[in-house]
């Protein structure tokens, strides 16, 4: 096995990697592991032109610096991206240097019944579809590696933040798909890879149109046109805002939002072109039911996720349902109407506040979104909630004085935490949170058959109903109609308690 030394023409840094004559093959590159196993050197098999080289120089220089020098840079570079760090030249070919993937992004077991993919990368495709999680599928992914429904909410949050950051820098991904994402549901992590083809609008156009299932309809419908045709639509920011909700939908519901039962043409290639392009239609469109998946045509491995009647997208809750409607109905053929990545991020986080643990120990999803009924039920296993369930609706103080509803609520369960971002609406729950704001301000528990909030750090917690201050270390009971002021500081919230299931 030979050790090869290569050099960057821009930074003059040298890199060493092993070459055993059989590199790992990527789509366009040969990949070699460094001697110290801290990075890989990925060399393009074809020669790049000056424009392509300049793109790589910008990505590894200017844009990398933009990320690393700004707030939350470590989060993005260590958690959300495997960002290329340098460009090298070797024998007339160009390559990039990329940090090695974190160990959590490799399967520790793999399949449930064998270890055939043990040690393989956790490519996002393993977790997006239904068959690999079907209990009876011969090659089912091990339960210990699947995570639960809460896991996928956070996975999607990380993806949203990655897209949000790119767009804020003026970049677009162009090929956002499960093939370019690594996922670890256990640690609730997601990481974008293969970032050397980013689109810089007005400077470096897209070189590929994307991965089939994630290509935006306007790109698919015009792909037959020349790239110089003014009617040709190439990947850009708006196409990312189609691919992103497709990923979110697939990670939460394990089916594709456009691949349904409608047939447009007997020729499979033409049919696919129409169903993903000009004739694209949301499979759960509320009024046009023509693309609903036909249950009798689903394989047994696609059940129950493939059946939209058993597991409709409405189970994701009101915030995500509204955005799915915007993405796959209003914005499907009108790119400017698609929700931005930060809107998706906040909707996912608000949805996490609606989660309840399923009391059925055998339920694989473990968590579900409160369905706003008096008898909440887990949609995944059918388990009914037992006992009372406190619901806290948030209110904020308006400029003219009275408190107004915020369209944000928090579901309570034993040992659920109250965080600073719940207490004060001016504290935004995002990647820039300080350690102070990540520390719980209180917690909820059922004590002597009564639900209470225990105050850990709040200096102005007040039981408004009883006109009593709650000191640190004290608690307030969550009774029907109780009003609790979390903080009297600017942005401090008031919570109104509803006890679901109370007599």
C-alpha positions as CSV (number, residue, x, y, z in Angstrom):
1,X,0.0,0.0,0.0
2,X,1.6,3.3,-1.1
3,X,1.5,6.6,0.7
4,X,0.8,9.5,-1.6
5,X,1.6,13.1,-0.8
6,X,-0.4,15.8,-2.6
7,X,-0.4,19.6,-2.3
8,X,-3.0,22.4,-2.4
9,X,-2.2,25.0,-5.1
10,X,-4.0,27.6,-3.0
11,X,-2.9,27.0,0.6
12,X,0.3,25.1,-0.1
13,X,-0.7,22.6,2.5
14,X,0.4,19.0,2.0
15,X,-1.8,15.9,2.6
16,X,-1.0,12.2,2.8
17,X,-3.3,9.3,2.0
18,X,-3.1,5.6,1.4
19,X,-3.5,4.3,-2.2
20,X,-4.0,0.5,-2.4
21,X,-5.1,0.7,-6.1
22,X,-8.7,0.1,-5.2
23,X,-10.2,3.4,-4.0
24,X,-13.7,3.9,-2.8
25,X,-15.8,5.0,-5.8
26,X,-18.1,8.0,-5.6
27,X,-20.3,9.3,-8.3
28,X,-17.6,11.5,-9.8
29,X,-14.6,11.0,-7.5
30,X,-12.2,8.3,-6.2
31,X,-12.0,8.5,-2.4
32,X,-8.8,7.8,-0.4
33,X,-8.3,7.8,3.4
34,X,-5.6,9.9,5.0
35,X,-2.7,8.4,6.9
36,X,-4.0,9.8,10.2
37,X,-7.6,8.9,9.4
38,X,-8.8,12.4,10.0
39,X,-9.9,13.3,6.5
40,X,-10.3,11.8,3.0
41,X,-8.9,13.0,-0.3
42,X,-11.6,12.8,-3.0
43,X,-10.1,13.1,-6.5
44,X,-12.3,13.8,-9.5
45,X,-11.8,11.2,-12.3
46,X,-12.3,13.8,-15.0
47,X,-10.3,17.0,-15.5
48,X,-12.1,20.1,-14.2
49,X,-12.2,23.4,-16.1
50,X,-11.2,26.7,-14.6
51,X,-14.8,27.6,-13.6
52,X,-15.2,24.3,-11.7
53,X,-11.8,24.8,-10.0
54,X,-12.8,28.4,-9.0
55,X,-16.1,27.0,-7.5
56,X,-14.1,24.6,-5.3
57,X,-11.7,27.4,-4.3
58,X,-14.6,29.6,-3.2
59,X,-16.3,26.7,-1.3
60,X,-13.2,25.7,0.6
61,X,-12.0,29.3,1.1
62,X,-14.5,32.2,1.2
63,X,-17.6,30.2,2.2
64,X,-15.8,28.0,4.7
65,X,-14.4,31.1,6.3
66,X,-17.9,32.6,6.4
67,X,-19.2,29.6,8.4
68,X,-16.2,29.2,10.7
69,X,-16.0,32.9,11.7
70,X,-19.6,33.3,12.5
71,X,-21.7,32.4,15.5
72,X,-22.5,28.6,15.8
73,X,-19.7,27.8,13.3
74,X,-18.6,24.8,15.3
75,X,-22.2,23.5,15.2
76,X,-22.4,23.7,11.5
77,X,-19.0,22.3,10.7
78,X,-19.1,19.5,13.3
79,X,-22.8,18.5,13.2
80,X,-24.6,19.7,10.1
81,X,-22.0,19.7,7.3
82,X,-18.9,17.7,6.2
83,X,-17.6,20.8,4.4
84,X,-14.6,20.5,2.1
85,X,-11.6,22.3,3.6
86,X,-9.1,22.4,0.8
87,X,-8.4,21.7,-2.9
88,X,-5.5,19.6,-4.2
89,X,-3.9,18.9,-7.5
90,X,-2.4,15.5,-8.5
91,X,-1.2,14.4,-11.9
92,X,-3.4,17.0,-13.7
93,X,-6.5,16.0,-11.7
94,X,-8.2,18.0,-9.0
95,X,-9.4,16.8,-5.6
96,X,-10.9,18.0,-2.4
97,X,-10.0,17.4,1.3
98,X,-13.0,16.5,3.5
99,X,-13.0,15.8,7.2
100,X,-13.8,12.1,8.1
101,X,-17.4,11.3,9.1
102,X,-18.2,11.0,12.8
103,X,-18.4,7.4,14.1
104,X,-22.1,7.8,14.9
105,X,-22.7,7.9,11.1
106,X,-21.6,4.3,10.6
107,X,-23.9,1.3,11.5
108,X,-22.8,-0.5,14.7
109,X,-25.1,-3.4,13.8
110,X,-27.0,-2.9,10.6
111,X,-29.8,-5.3,9.8
112,X,-31.9,-6.9,12.5
113,X,-31.0,-10.5,11.6
114,X,-27.5,-10.1,10.3
115,X,-24.6,-7.8,10.2
116,X,-24.2,-7.4,6.4
117,X,-24.1,-3.6,6.6
118,X,-22.3,-3.3,9.9
119,X,-19.7,-0.5,9.5
120,X,-21.4,1.0,6.4
121,X,-22.3,4.6,6.2
122,X,-25.8,5.6,7.5
123,X,-26.9,7.0,4.2
124,X,-30.2,8.8,4.6
125,X,-32.0,6.5,2.2
126,X,-31.9,3.7,4.8
127,X,-34.2,5.7,7.1
128,X,-36.6,7.4,4.6
129,X,-38.5,4.5,3.2
130,X,-40.9,2.0,4.9
131,X,-39.5,-1.4,4.1
132,X,-36.3,-1.2,6.1
133,X,-38.4,-0.5,9.3
134,X,-41.2,-3.1,8.6
135,X,-40.9,-5.7,11.4
136,X,-41.3,-8.6,8.9
137,X,-38.9,-7.4,6.2
138,X,-35.9,-9.8,6.0
139,X,-33.4,-6.9,5.8
140,X,-35.0,-4.7,8.4
141,X,-32.7,-2.2,10.0
142,X,-31.9,-3.1,13.7
143,X,-34.4,-1.5,16.1
144,X,-31.4,-0.2,18.1
145,X,-30.4,2.0,15.1
146,X,-33.9,3.2,14.0
147,X,-34.6,5.7,16.7
148,X,-38.2,6.9,17.3
149,X,-40.5,9.6,16.0
150,X,-39.0,12.3,18.1
151,X,-35.6,11.4,16.6
152,X,-36.7,12.2,13.1
153,X,-38.2,15.6,14.1
154,X,-34.7,16.6,15.3
155,X,-33.0,15.1,12.3
156,X,-35.3,17.3,10.1
157,X,-34.4,20.4,12.3
158,X,-30.7,19.9,11.5
159,X,-31.4,19.6,7.8
160,X,-33.5,22.8,7.9
161,X,-30.6,24.6,9.7
162,X,-28.2,23.4,7.1
163,X,-30.3,24.7,4.2
164,X,-31.1,27.9,6.1
165,X,-27.3,28.6,6.5
166,X,-26.6,27.9,2.8
167,X,-29.3,30.2,1.6
168,X,-28.2,32.9,4.0
169,X,-24.8,32.8,2.4
170,X,-26.3,33.1,-1.1
171,X,-25.7,29.4,-1.9
172,X,-28.1,26.7,-3.0
173,X,-27.5,22.9,-2.7
174,X,-28.9,21.8,-6.1
175,X,-29.0,18.1,-5.2
176,X,-30.5,17.9,-1.8
177,X,-31.6,14.3,-1.3
178,X,-31.3,11.3,1.0
179,X,-28.2,10.3,-0.9
180,X,-26.4,13.4,0.2
181,X,-27.3,13.2,3.9
182,X,-26.0,11.0,6.7
183,X,-28.5,10.2,9.4
184,X,-28.2,8.8,12.9
185,X,-31.7,8.7,14.5
186,X,-30.2,7.5,17.9
187,X,-28.3,10.7,18.4
188,X,-30.9,12.7,16.5
189,X,-28.2,13.8,14.0
190,X,-28.1,14.6,10.4
191,X,-25.1,15.7,8.3
192,X,-25.0,17.0,4.7
193,X,-22.2,15.6,2.5
194,X,-20.9,16.0,-1.1
195,X,-21.0,19.8,-0.9
196,X,-18.5,20.5,-3.7
197,X,-21.3,21.2,-6.3
198,X,-23.1,24.0,-4.5
199,X,-24.8,26.6,-6.7
200,X,-23.6,30.2,-6.4
201,X,-26.4,32.1,-8.2
202,X,-25.2,34.4,-11.0
203,X,-21.7,32.9,-10.7
204,X,-21.6,29.1,-10.7
205,X,-24.8,27.5,-12.1
206,X,-25.9,24.0,-11.2
207,X,-24.0,21.2,-13.1
208,X,-26.6,18.5,-12.2
209,X,-30.4,18.7,-12.0
210,X,-30.7,16.6,-8.8
211,X,-31.7,13.2,-7.7
212,X,-34.9,11.8,-9.3
213,X,-37.3,11.7,-6.4
214,X,-36.2,15.2,-5.1
215,X,-36.1,17.2,-8.4
216,X,-38.5,20.2,-8.3
217,X,-41.4,19.9,-10.8
218,X,-40.3,23.0,-12.7
219,X,-36.8,21.5,-13.2
220,X,-38.2,18.2,-14.2
221,X,-40.7,19.7,-16.6
222,X,-38.1,21.7,-18.5
223,X,-35.1,19.4,-18.4
224,X,-35.5,18.7,-22.1
225,X,-34.7,22.3,-22.9
226,X,-31.2,23.7,-23.6
227,X,-29.5,25.2,-20.6
228,X,-29.4,28.5,-22.6
229,X,-33.2,28.5,-23.1
230,X,-34.7,31.2,-21.0
231,X,-37.6,28.8,-20.1
232,X,-35.2,26.2,-18.7
233,X,-35.4,26.0,-14.9
234,X,-32.1,24.9,-13.2
235,X,-31.6,24.1,-9.5
236,X,-31.5,27.1,-7.2
237,X,-32.8,28.3,-3.8
238,X,-36.4,27.6,-4.7
239,X,-35.7,24.1,-5.8
240,X,-34.0,23.4,-2.4
241,X,-37.3,24.5,-0.9
242,X,-39.0,21.6,-2.7
243,X,-36.4,19.0,-1.9
244,X,-36.3,19.9,1.8
245,X,-40.0,19.2,2.5
246,X,-39.8,16.0,0.5
247,X,-37.1,14.9,2.8
248,X,-39.0,16.0,5.9
249,X,-42.2,14.2,4.7
250,X,-40.2,11.0,4.0
251,X,-38.4,11.0,7.3
252,X,-41.7,11.5,9.3
253,X,-44.0,9.4,7.1
254,X,-41.7,7.1,5.2
255,X,-43.3,7.5,1.8
256,X,-42.9,9.9,-1.1
257,X,-45.4,12.9,-1.3
258,X,-45.8,12.7,-5.0
259,X,-45.5,9.0,-6.0
260,X,-49.1,7.8,-5.8
261,X,-51.5,5.7,-7.8
262,X,-52.2,8.0,-10.7
263,X,-50.9,6.9,-14.1
264,X,-50.3,9.6,-16.8
265,X,-48.8,7.5,-19.5
266,X,-48.2,3.8,-20.2
267,X,-44.5,4.4,-20.9
268,X,-42.9,4.3,-17.4
269,X,-40.3,6.9,-18.3
270,X,-42.8,9.4,-19.7
271,X,-45.2,8.7,-16.7
272,X,-42.4,9.4,-14.2
273,X,-41.5,12.6,-16.1
274,X,-45.1,13.8,-15.9
275,X,-45.9,12.6,-12.3
276,X,-42.8,14.4,-10.9
277,X,-42.9,17.4,-13.3
278,X,-45.7,19.0,-15.2
279,X,-48.5,16.9,-13.7
280,X,-47.1,16.5,-10.1
281,X,-49.8,16.2,-7.5
282,X,-49.6,15.7,-3.8
283,X,-50.8,12.2,-2.8
284,X,-52.8,13.6,0.1
285,X,-54.3,16.5,-1.7
286,X,-57.5,17.3,0.2
287,X,-59.8,17.7,-2.9
288,X,-58.1,16.0,-5.8
289,X,-57.9,12.4,-4.7
290,X,-56.7,11.0,-8.0
291,X,-53.1,10.4,-6.9
292,X,-54.0,8.6,-3.7
293,X,-51.9,5.5,-3.3
294,X,-53.9,2.4,-4.1
295,X,-53.6,0.1,-1.0
296,X,-54.1,-3.1,-3.1
297,X,-51.0,-2.1,-5.1
298,X,-48.8,-1.6,-2.1
299,X,-46.3,-4.3,-1.2
300,X,-46.7,-5.8,2.2
301,X,-43.4,-4.2,3.1
302,X,-44.8,-0.7,2.5
303,X,-47.5,-1.2,5.2
304,X,-48.6,0.6,7.2
305,X,-46.8,3.8,6.1
306,X,-47.9,3.6,2.5
307,X,-51.6,3.7,3.5
308,X,-52.4,7.4,3.8
309,X,-55.8,6.5,5.4
310,X,-54.1,4.7,8.3
311,X,-51.3,7.2,8.8
312,X,-52.3,10.5,7.2
313,X,-50.0,13.5,7.1
314,X,-52.3,15.3,9.5
315,X,-50.7,13.2,12.3
316,X,-47.7,15.5,12.1
317,X,-49.8,18.3,13.7
318,X,-51.1,21.7,12.7
319,X,-47.9,23.5,12.1
320,X,-46.4,20.9,9.8
321,X,-49.7,20.2,8.1
322,X,-49.9,23.9,7.1
323,X,-46.4,23.9,5.6
324,X,-46.9,20.6,3.8
325,X,-50.0,22.2,2.2
326,X,-47.9,25.2,1.2
327,X,-45.1,23.1,-0.2
328,X,-47.1,20.4,-2.0
329,X,-50.3,22.2,-2.9
330,X,-49.8,26.0,-3.1
331,X,-46.1,26.0,-3.9
332,X,-45.8,22.7,-5.9
333,X,-46.0,24.5,-9.2
334,X,-45.4,28.0,-7.8
335,X,-41.8,28.1,-6.4
336,X,-42.1,31.5,-4.9
337,X,-44.8,30.2,-2.5
338,X,-42.7,27.5,-0.9
339,X,-41.9,28.0,2.8
340,X,-38.3,29.0,3.6
341,X,-36.0,26.7,5.6
342,X,-36.2,28.7,8.8
343,X,-40.0,28.5,8.7
344,X,-39.8,24.7,8.6
345,X,-37.3,24.8,11.4
346,X,-39.6,26.7,13.7
347,X,-42.6,24.6,12.8
348,X,-40.7,21.4,13.6
349,X,-39.6,22.8,17.0
350,X,-43.1,23.9,17.9
351,X,-44.3,20.4,16.9
352,X,-41.8,18.9,19.3
353,X,-43.7,20.8,22.1
354,X,-46.8,18.9,21.1
355,X,-45.3,15.5,21.6
356,X,-46.7,13.0,24.1
357,X,-45.0,9.7,25.1
358,X,-47.0,6.7,24.1
359,X,-47.9,4.5,27.1
360,X,-47.6,1.3,25.1
361,X,-44.1,0.0,25.8
362,X,-44.2,-2.0,22.5
363,X,-44.9,1.1,20.4
364,X,-41.9,1.6,18.1
365,X,-42.4,5.3,17.5
366,X,-42.6,6.0,21.3
367,X,-43.9,9.5,20.7
368,X,-46.9,11.1,18.9
369,X,-48.3,14.6,18.4
370,X,-51.3,15.5,20.6
371,X,-54.4,15.4,18.3
372,X,-56.4,18.1,20.1
373,X,-59.1,15.7,21.2
374,X,-60.5,14.8,24.6
375,X,-59.3,11.2,24.2
376,X,-55.8,11.4,22.7
377,X,-54.6,8.3,20.9
378,X,-51.3,7.3,19.4
379,X,-51.8,7.0,15.6
380,X,-49.0,4.5,15.3
381,X,-50.2,1.8,17.7
382,X,-53.7,3.0,18.6
383,X,-53.0,3.3,22.4
384,X,-55.3,5.7,24.2
385,X,-53.9,8.1,26.7
386,X,-54.9,7.3,30.2
387,X,-55.6,9.9,32.9
388,X,-55.4,13.7,32.7
389,X,-53.2,15.6,30.3
390,X,-52.2,19.2,31.0
391,X,-52.0,21.5,28.0
392,X,-50.3,24.9,28.4
393,X,-51.4,27.5,25.8
394,X,-49.0,30.4,25.6
395,X,-49.9,34.1,25.6
396,X,-47.8,37.2,25.2
397,X,-48.2,40.8,26.3
398,X,-49.0,43.0,23.3
399,X,-47.9,46.6,22.8
400,X,-51.3,47.9,23.8
401,X,-51.4,46.0,27.1
402,X,-53.5,42.8,27.1
403,X,-52.2,39.3,26.7
404,X,-52.9,37.7,23.3
405,X,-52.8,34.1,22.2
406,X,-49.5,33.0,20.5
407,X,-50.6,29.9,18.6
408,X,-48.0,27.9,20.6
409,X,-48.7,25.3,23.2
410,X,-46.7,22.9,25.4
411,X,-47.8,19.4,26.2
412,X,-47.0,18.2,29.7
413,X,-45.7,14.7,30.7
414,X,-43.8,13.5,33.7
415,X,-40.3,14.9,33.9
416,X,-41.0,17.2,30.9
417,X,-38.8,20.3,31.2
418,X,-39.7,24.0,30.9
419,X,-36.9,25.7,29.1
420,X,-36.0,29.4,28.8
421,X,-37.3,29.5,25.2
422,X,-40.7,28.5,26.7
423,X,-40.5,31.1,29.4
424,X,-39.7,34.1,27.2
425,X,-40.7,34.5,23.5
426,X,-37.6,36.7,22.9
427,X,-35.3,33.7,23.4
428,X,-35.3,31.9,20.1
429,X,-34.7,28.2,20.1
430,X,-32.0,27.8,17.4
431,X,-28.4,26.8,16.9
432,X,-27.2,30.0,18.6
433,X,-28.6,29.3,22.0
434,X,-26.2,30.0,24.9
435,X,-25.5,27.3,27.4
436,X,-27.5,29.4,29.9
437,X,-30.6,29.2,27.7
438,X,-30.2,25.5,27.3
439,X,-30.5,24.9,31.0
440,X,-34.1,24.0,32.2
441,X,-36.0,26.6,34.2
442,X,-38.3,24.1,35.7
443,X,-39.9,20.7,35.3
444,X,-43.3,19.1,35.4
445,X,-44.2,16.0,37.5
446,X,-47.3,14.2,38.8
447,X,-47.3,14.5,42.6
448,X,-50.0,12.9,44.7
449,X,-52.2,12.6,41.7
450,X,-51.8,16.3,40.9
451,X,-49.7,17.8,38.1
452,X,-47.3,20.5,39.2
453,X,-44.6,22.7,37.8
454,X,-41.4,22.8,39.9
455,X,-39.5,26.1,39.8
456,X,-35.8,25.7,39.3
457,X,-34.5,29.1,38.2
458,X,-37.4,31.5,37.6
459,X,-37.2,34.6,39.8
460,X,-40.7,36.0,38.9
461,X,-42.8,32.9,38.5
462,X,-46.3,33.7,39.6
463,X,-49.6,31.9,40.0
464,X,-51.9,34.6,38.6
465,X,-55.1,32.8,39.5
466,X,-54.2,32.6,43.2
467,X,-52.1,35.9,43.1
468,X,-49.2,34.1,44.6
469,X,-45.5,34.2,43.8
470,X,-43.7,30.8,43.4
471,X,-40.2,30.9,44.8
472,X,-37.3,28.9,43.4
473,X,-37.7,25.4,44.7
474,X,-41.4,25.8,45.1
475,X,-44.2,24.5,42.8
476,X,-47.5,25.5,41.3
477,X,-50.4,23.1,40.6
478,X,-51.6,22.8,37.1
479,X,-55.4,22.9,37.7
480,X,-58.1,23.5,35.1
481,X,-58.1,27.2,34.0
482,X,-55.0,28.1,36.0
483,X,-53.1,31.1,34.7
484,X,-49.3,31.1,35.3
485,X,-46.9,33.9,34.5
486,X,-43.5,32.5,33.8
487,X,-41.7,35.8,33.8
488,X,-42.5,39.5,34.2
489,X,-39.5,40.5,32.0
490,X,-40.1,41.8,28.5
491,X,-41.2,38.9,26.3
492,X,-42.2,36.8,29.4
493,X,-45.1,34.5,28.7
494,X,-48.4,33.7,30.4
495,X,-49.7,30.1,30.2
496,X,-53.3,29.0,30.5
497,X,-53.8,25.5,31.7
498,X,-56.3,23.0,30.2
499,X,-56.6,19.6,31.7
500,X,-57.7,17.1,29.0
501,X,-59.5,14.2,30.4
502,X,-60.5,15.9,33.6
503,X,-64.0,15.3,34.9
